[in-house]
Amino acid sequence: MYGVLFGDKHSYRDWKLITKSRPDVGSPAPKTTYIDIPEADGQLDLTESLSGEVKFENREMKFEFAVIEARQRWTTLYSEIMNYLHGQNLQVVLDEDPNHFYSGRFTVDEWESDKKTSTLVIVGVVDPYKYDLNTSLEDWIWDTFNFETDCIREYADLEVDGELEFTVQGSRKSAVPSFIVDLDEGETVMQVVYQNVTYNLQEGTNRVVNIIVKDGESTLTFIGHGKVSIEYRGGSL
């Protein structure tokens, strides 16, 4: 039965809610900036002037369910659902898109009942991007892997013996990855070169704010001796 996973509660398996229609996932509005130039045609578009890319507003989600629990359970079930998710910030996974999650705040918007039927509407305001369920350091779940749309990222325990050039496959959402370094005995630092700039990486977890993985391929060159893992989570509209 297709449904929705709210946090660790599934709409059908835990609450016996049946989707009445496909989830309504809104489109995130681009954050645009236009400046009117007197005595000139049109307007000056500064949308990408600061970050070099388009940013987005949050998006809205709406789920409409039919309640199939026994009539005498409706009041109890309503309180159970309200206590669990009303006003809470949760990760949500759609059964029809099991390799991604949305993150945001959810509320019970409507609960309408008559003598025989009951309908529940849950709405959420979530981040503009949906995120990969697994990071590049976690195992992929092959049963749900989509060979047409999903991307395999296996970036754990990369051996660096002098120099290693490695390509990271980015997604639509730009992100700063983490580098987990395990240096060989006697080594004090590992270096990473990105866009002709060299940065030092220490033993343990490192984040370099100037290394931003964007859509497409990003090439990193590691210099030193040891192992490095690149923790990255993709995001898609």
Salt bridges, closest charged atoms under 4 A:
GLU53 OE2 - LYS55 NZ 2.79
GLU69 OE2 - ARG73 NH2 3.37
GLU80 OE1 - ARG73 NH2 3.89
ASP95 OD2 - HIS10 NE2 2.92
GLU96 OE2 - ARG22 NH2 2.55
ASP97 OD1 - HIS100 ND1 2.95
ASP97 OD2 - LYS130 NZ 2.84
ASP132 OD1 - HIS100 NE2 3.42
ASP132 OD2 - ARG153 NH1 2.81
GLU159 OE2 - LYS227 NZ 3.83
ASP161 OD1 - HIS225 ND1 3.07
